[in-house]
């Protein structure tokens, strides 16, 4: 029955059936074969309701909303100005400023797609005007946009925590050092690329002249409220003043106040449209999470996690070989599945197996999310590539080829994160 369920699920995806519907079909399949099976249609419906009735789950739409508000409010431009002022005069300074901007914007939005769109829409034209290759610029943004799902507050971390019972706060804390390591690895390649291919320093210095004229304190004054956003969100969580869900709520009000009354970059008439866009983004996601929760319960009734765990622990004798195998599987799946669906489907199944060989569930959550983040920029279906491609009017596959060195840098950092658990657990 377990084999039939997975075959039906895979066949549904092959025939382009929406992933939520595919999960729903797989969940009710055992009751169709065996009317006495506990997980009938009523069980599925009740499980969907109970699975979505969760306070931590409220953090997801709230972070999506605050990210949308700040994207529309031009927060990414103000962040970029600060980092361009600080590192712009150095070799690869402007590309590195883009990576740091993605890092900070990810700490606001929690989304890789939102980070790629907001940072890319603003920085790619700047990089191209400074003489950088447009495909390189788009590949840089698409890859660094993946930091949005690793640096806290990460929406995939929330989903992992909800589906596995792992502390979301612990995942947020554990994601800091790995996120910084991955960002550093991308900066190293950007530096090497600029050293080899050179830069138009005259254009760069001319562009920085206006920022330099403001002075450091002038730039900081303009960008102060943008820089304060991640400080408030993450500081509130790590200090224990607010929970991740409460921090998401605070971030929405903060975004509204800053964008409406301080920067005045959005109008009151824009707010309902932004709310509508958020609902359109979250609606399919909550449906997916609810069905995935039920699917996990059905698999538990069929003892699938235990059987898969026994198979993995019997096949791979050590945590090293098991993690290598899982990394390969995640890398392949990341090319075809979005981060969220992959986590809610696979995390509850695989977690018992990795815990059986002594792998911490928080560390595994970091590994899983970072692995799938690579898939966001890996051809042929990396979603960040599809976001960045129209910004430079370049085919996705051409952009994917240019992203390969960034992907390799990302993968090197991932291997270090995988086999040095202390990087993820040192702050806990």
N, C-alpha and C positions, 0 to 999 in steps of 0.2 A: 504493500500500500504506500509506503514511504517513497519507493521508487516511482510508482505511478504518479504520485502527487508532484514530484519534482519534474517528471517528464511533461506533465500537463502544464506546469508553470513555465518551463523553458519553451515549449511549443507555443504557448500564448504570446510570449515575448517575441519569438521568431515571426509570428503572424501579426505583429504590431498591435496587439491588444494592449490597452493601457495597463501599466504595471499594477495599479490598485485593483483593477478588475481581474487581472491574472492571479493576484494573491487571493482575492475573494473566491474565485473558482476553485483554487487549490484547497482552500479552507473548508468548503462544503463538500468536497469530493468524497471523503471517507463516509459521511452519513448517507450519500447516495448509494454507495456500494453495500453499506451495512446500516439498515434503518435503526438498529439498536445501539449504534455508536453514540456516545454521550454528546459529541459536538454536532448537533443538528443545526438547522437554520436558525431556530430561536436562540440557541447557544451563541451563534455567530453574531446575531443582532445585539444581544445583551452584552457580549464581549466588546463590540464596537463602542457601545455607549460607555461602559465602565472603563474601557481603555483610553477614551478621550476625556474622561472626567478626572482631570489631574491638574492640580495647581502649578507644578513645575512646567507643564506644557504651555501655560500662558506666556512663558518667557519667549517662545518662538515667534508668535505673531507680533509681540511687542518689540522685539529686537528688529524684526523685519520692518515694522513701521518706523522706528526711530532711524534705521538706516536709510529708508526712503526719504524721510524728511531731511536728513543731513545731506543726502546726495543732491536733492533738489535745491537745498540751501547753499550749495557751493563750499561745504566744509572741506572737501578734498583739496581744493585750490589753496586754501589758507594753510593747510598742513604742508602742502608741497612747497609753498613759499619759504616756510621756516627752514626746511631741510635743504632746499636749494641754496639758501643764504649761507648755511653752515658748511656744507660739503661741496657746493657747486664748483668752486675753483680748483678742486683736486682732480686728478685723473679719474675718469668715470664718475665724477661727482654728480652729474645730473641723472644718469641711470640709477645710481645708488640712492639718490634722493627719491626717485620713483619707488624703489623697493621699500624704503623706510616709510614713505607715505602709505603704501599698501599695508604695511605692518600696523600702523596706527589706525588706518581706516578700518582694518579688520577688527581692531579692538573696539570699534563703534558698531559695525554692522553685523558681525558674526557670520557673514556670508561671502563665499568666494565669488559668486556671480555678481553680487552687488559691488564688491570691491573692484573687480575687473572693469565693470561698466563705469563706475563713478571716477575711479582713478584714471582709467584708460581714456575716457572721453575728454578729460582735461589735459593729461600729460603727453599723450601720443602726439598731438599737433605741436606741442612745445618741443619735444625731442626731434621731430622731423624738421622743424624750422631751424633747429640748431645744427643740422647736418647729419644727424644719425639716420641710419637706414630705417625705412618705415617698417619693414618686416621684422627687423631686430627689435624695434621699439614695441611693436605689438606683441611679439613673443615674450619680451621682458615683462610687460604688463599682465599678459595672460598667466604666466607662471607665478609672478609675485602675487597675483590676485588669489591664488590658492592658499596664501597665508591667512586669508579671511576665515577659513574653516579650522585652522590650527591655533592661531592666537586667540585667547579668550576675549570676550564671551563668544564661544563658537556654537552655532545652532546644531551642527552634528554631534558635539559633545553632549548637548542637552538631550538629543534623541538617543544617544548611546546610554546615557544615564537612566532615561525613562524605561528603555527596553531591557536593561540588565540589572537595574537596582543599584547601580554604582553612584556614588556621590557626585553630583554635578559640580559642586564647589571644588572637590578634589581634582576633578578633570580640568577645570579652569586653571587651577594652580599648577597642575602638572604640565599644561600646554605651553607655559611661558618659555622655559628654557629650550625645548625642542623648536618652538616657533622662531626664536632668536637664532638658533643654530642653522635652520633652513634658510632664513633671510641672509645670514652671513655667507652661506655657501653660494647663494645666487649673486651676492655682491662680488665674491671672488671671481666668478666667471665674467661678470660685467666688466670688472677691472682688466682681466686678461684680454677680453674682446677689444676694449678700447686701447689697450697698449699695442695690440697687434694691428688694428685697423686705423688707429689715430682718431683725433677729434679736431673739430674746427674751433680752436680756442678763441679766435677773434669773435665769432658769433656768440659763443657762450659768454665771454666777458661783456659783450655788448648787452646781452639779455640780462645779465646780473647787475648791470650798472644801475638800473632803476631800483632794484631791491637794495643794493648797497647804499644808494642815496637816502633811503629811509633809515638806515642804521639798524643795528640789531634790536634795539628796544622798540623802534618803530614797527619792524616786522613782527616782533613778539606781541606788540599791542594789537595789531590787526588780527593776529592768529590766536590770541590768548584763549578765547572761548572755544575755539576748535580743539586746541590742545587740552583744554580742561575736561572735555567730554570723556575720553578714556580714563582719565584720572578719577573722575567721579564714579564712573561705572565700576571699574575694577577695584578702586580704593574702597568703595562701599562694600563690595563682596568680600574682599580679603580681610578687611577690618572687622567683619562680622556685623556691621551696622545694618546691612540689608541682605536678603537672600538673592540668588540669581534672578528669580521672578520679580522681586521688588525692584532690583536694579534695572531690569528691563522697563518697568513702569516709570521709574525715575528718568531713564534715558529718553522716553517719549516726551515727557513734560519738558525736560531740558532742551531737546531738539526744537520743540514748538516755541519755547521762550526765546532761544538764541536766534532761530531763523526768522521768526515773526517780528520780534521787538528790538533785537540788538543788531544783527546783520541786515535785517529787513530784505532778505533775499527771496522770501516767499510771501504771498498775500493770503488773507483769510479765505478768499475764494478758491485758492489752490488746495486747501486742506481736505475738503471732501473727496476730491479726485485722488489724492495720495492715499486716503483711507480706503477708497474703492480698489486701488491697485494692490494694496496690502491684502485685502480680503480675497481678491482674485489669486494672489500668490499663495495664501495660506490655506484656502479652501481645499484644493487637491491634496495638499500636504497633510492636513489633519485626517482626511479620508484615508490616505495611505497609512498613516501611523496607526489609526484605529484598526484597520484590516490586518496590518502586520502584527499587531498585538494579539489578535484572535488567531492568526496563523501560527504564531509561536506557541499558543496554548494548545492548539490542535496537534502540533508536532510533539509537544510534551506528553499529551495523552497517548500518542503513538510510540513514545519512548525514543523519538528520533535523536534528540540531543545526546542521550546516553549511548546510543548505537554509533553515532558519528564520532563521539568522543572516544569510545573503545577502539574504533577503527583507526583514528589518528594516533592515539597513544600506543596502539599495537604496531602501527606501521613505522612511526618515528620514535626512536628510543630516547631522544634527548630534546630539551627545549630549543636548542640551536637548530637542529634539522626541522623541527616542527615549525618554528618561526620562519625559516627560509621558505618552506613549502607554502605557508600561509601568505607570506609576502608575494610570492609568485602568483598565487591565486587572486589576491586582492589587486595586484597590478593589472592582471588581465581583465578582471571584472570591472575595474575602474574605467576601462576604455568604453564600456557599454552601459554601465549603471551609474546613476547619479549617487553622490555620497549618502544622502539621506536614506533612500530605499535600500541600498546595500547594507547600511548599518542596521536598520530595523529588522531586516530579514536574517542577516548572518550573525550578528553579535550574540543573540541568545543561544544560537546553535553551537557556536564555536567556543564561547567563553568557558563552559565546563571542561572542555578538552584542554585548553591552555592552562587553566587553573590546576588541572590534575598533574601537570609537569612543573608546577611552581611559579607560573607567570602571574604577576599581580594584575587584577582586572583593570586598574587605572592605567598601568603601563600598556596593557593590551589595547585599551581604548585609544591611546595616543598613537600606537603603531597602526591600528586599523584606519583611523582618520587620516593620518599622514600619508599612508599608502593610497587611499582612495583620492586624496587631494592631488596626487600625481596624475591619476586618471583624468582629472578635470582638464588637464592640458596635454593629454596624450592622444594622438590620432588613432582611429578615425573619428571618434565621437566625443572628444574632450569638450565639455560644454563651454569652458572659458575661451577655447579657440573660436567657437561660434559667436561668442560675445565680442571678441576683439577683431575678428576677421572683417566685419563691415566697416570698422573704424579706419581701416587702411585699404579697403577695397582689394583684398588679397584672398585667393582661395584658401580654404581651411587647411588643405594638405600642405601647401607651400608654407603656411604659417607654422604648421606642426613640425616640418623639417627644420625650420630655423629655431624651433624651441627645443630640439633634441639636446644640445649642450646644457641648457638650463635644466632639462629633465634629469640628465646625468648628475648634475650638481645636487639637485634635489634628492636623487636616489642615494648618493653617497651620504648625505646628511641622515637620510632615513635608516641606512644600515648602522650608522653610529648610534642613532636613537634606539634601534631595535636591540642591539647587543650590549648597550651600556644603560641598563635600567635606571641607574642613579640619576641620569640626566632628566628623566621624567619624574622621579620620585624624590629628588633632593629637597624640594621646597615643601613637601607634605609634612 
